Amino acid sequence: MSDDLDALLKQSIVQPDAGFSRNVMSGVARLRKRQAIMRALTELGLAAIVLFGMSFTDLGITMERFGDSLTASQPIIAGLSALLLGWLVVQFFGRMEKTGA
Amino acid sequence: MEDHELAALALAGDDSAFAALVRLHQGALRGFLLRMTRGDHALADDLAQETFLEAWHKIAQFRAVGSFSGWLTRIAWSRFLMTARKRKLEPLDDADMPPDVETDPDLKLDLEKAMARLSGAERAAITLCDTLGHSHEEAAAILTIPLGTVNSHILRGHAKLRTLLYGAKA
């Protein structure tokens, strides 16, 4: 390679930042929020499936009796289900608050 | 702090570490993409932004054995190829100079215009090795082509650049 060409090719092509890094990090923040929301929704969906599966299929509790089961027929299962659901809701809003979504 | 340490912190959820990586590498990456897109600033910056977001998403896949800039540039190259195919920007291989350039000995161009006449692979190989200082082996890994092909692209690219910059007698 001739010296002239060598020197030409070695010329810097580095671009000034000019706010680019800030834009990227804004994009990262948006991605993080979206991920948190998707994860929380997935957890809630899975929990709902588990709860319905446990409460209404395996244990034979009908929709009409679900309210009653909170106090009478299946107090332990209903209590645990309510606690689990409550915990998931707290997790969901906690994560939303943490990410600022 | 070294790149791999910053990458480890970014993997652990430290956004300031990732921001430091972006600040360190954005200039060269955008310069590379600007040359690949033949001076299209908007497209180059879009590709660079997508590259960094993909890097953030896949930071767990970064292995400290290679350089972070090499890993990043490989993502950028892959993004560029996808966009080039989608938009039919250029033939990426074996794109020889237009005949009028070959036959006009008086035609002399500045470097960026001359670069734009090279094929994408030649432009990439020359930019990575001659301008950004990557080794030929690193360039082969980034462009996912054999080392011999990188050498061929560079030799052929240099010959074309000499003709374009200094005329047929160079």
Interface residues (C-beta under 8 A of the other chain):
Chain A: M1 S2 D4 L5 D6 L8 L9 K10 Q11 S12 I13 V14 Q15 P16 D17 F20 S21 N23 V24 M25 G27 V28 A29 L31 R32
Chain B: D15 F18 A19 V22 R23 Q26 G27 A28 R30 G31 F32 L34 R35 D45 A48 Q49 F52 L53 W56 H57 L111 I126 T127 D130 T131 L132 H158 L161 R162 L165 Y166 A170
